[in-house]
Amino acid sequence: MKNTTIATLATVAALSLNASARANDFEGAYLTVKGGMDHTKASGAYQADKKNVGSTGLESGYRWDIGHDVLIGADVFYDYNARASHDAAVGGSAKYGSNVFGTDFLVGTVFDSKTFVYGKLGGAHVKGVEGERDFTHNAMHYGLGASYAITPNMNVGVEYTDARAKEHGSRLNNDNVMLTASYQFGKLFR
């Protein structure tokens, strides 16, 4: 009970520090760690059932406040989608996962001075691992997300991204839903 009370008070205190957050608190360089779930599916030569697996990632980028609470930016990212055994269409099972890395452009807006909602579009390189180690191809990468500023330099959020790579009639789909935690370094360019 005591630990729950202390955790609740600490959370309320951290959220109350955000009273001074504003649009440009999301501006500048940032580093994000992500963790969540990947809904993965292979088809074609690698035909296997859909499976939810763990996923982690890193992202670094820069956002510019262009006025009227609108931000634009660019990022580089890496997502690791865990290996798991999938039931193969021809019988048996195939164990595979994927590494996805690339870059995105993003645009978003700040609501109520604490919440940043954004969309992203870019390119990714999808590389299968283990049972799909021969699969490697580029794909469009897109997503939506929202971040909430808990302090002027820290924000937490949720993000959905999708990459669907196709190579020689085979396809590897990755739909990621991740919780995010970001540190804002601020403006590096004035």
Beta strands, then each sheet from edge to edge (+ up, - down):
strand 1: 28-43
strand 2: 48-67
strand 3: 70-87
strand 4: 93-111
strand 5: 115-130
strand 6: 136-149
strand 7: 154-167
strand 8: 170-186
sheet 1: 1+ 2- 3+ 4- 5+ 6- 7+ 8- 1+
end
